[in-house]
Amino acid sequence: MGFCLVSKCYMCGKEEESLDHLIWKCEFAEEGWSWIHSIFGHARSYSIEDILRAAKHQSQAIKEVWTIGELSPAQQVVHGTG
């Protein structure tokens, strides 16, 4: 009989560490997303599909900036560089 230890998020220490939590739900990720969404004036995204869908109807330049701006915080959270 063994024990199952739950790994806590290294950013907030409040929730179980998972990719979903680190990218979308951690309070630190939430702050980053809120900042980006306030700049672009888009509704809050909770998936990569939402991000790409929102960028789809923009000019090419805005689409590229939006996609990079949206995906960069996710990459930083996953790699611990943010």
N, C-alpha and C positions, 0 to 999 in steps of 0.2 A: 504494500500500500504506500503510495507516494503522495506528495503534495504538489499542487499546481500553483506556482507563483505567478502573479500577474505583474507584468512589467508596466510601470507608470511612465507617463509621458515625461521626457527629460526637459521639456520646455516649461510646462505648467505644473507637473507633478500631481495633477488632479484626476486624470482619466487614464484608462488603459491605453498603452501606446499601440497605435495601429496607423496604417498609412492614411486611412480615412480621417482619423482624428488629427494627425499631424498636418495634413494639407487643408482640411476644411473646417474642423470643429475646435481645435485648440484655441484658447483665448488669444494667443499671440498671432496665430494665422488669421483669426477673425479681424484683428486690428489691421493687419496688412490688407486683407480683402476690402474692408470698409474704406480704407484710404484710397485704394485703386478705384473702387466703384464711385467714390465721391468725385474723383478727377474726371472719369469718363461719363458719369451720370447714368450708369446702367444699374439695373436691378441686381441684387446679390446672386451670384452663381454658386452652385453647389456641385458642379461636375465639369469636366473638361468639355463635354458635349455642349453645355450651356454657354461656356466661354466662346467656343467656336461658332455656335449659332448666333450669338450676339455680334460677333465680328463680321459675320457673313454679309450683313446689309450695310457695311461701311465702305468708304473709299479704300483703295488698296493701301494707302499710307496709314490711315487710321486703323485698318484691319491688322496691319503688321505691328503697329505700336500697341494696340489693344491686346493682341495675342501674346506678344512678348511680355507686356506688363502684367498680364494675368498669370502666365505660366512661370515667370521668374520667381515670385514668392513661394510657389509650390516647390520648385526645385531647391530653393534655399532652405526651406523647412526640412525637406527630406534629407538634405546633405548637411544640415546643421551649420550653414554658413550665413544665416540671416540674423 
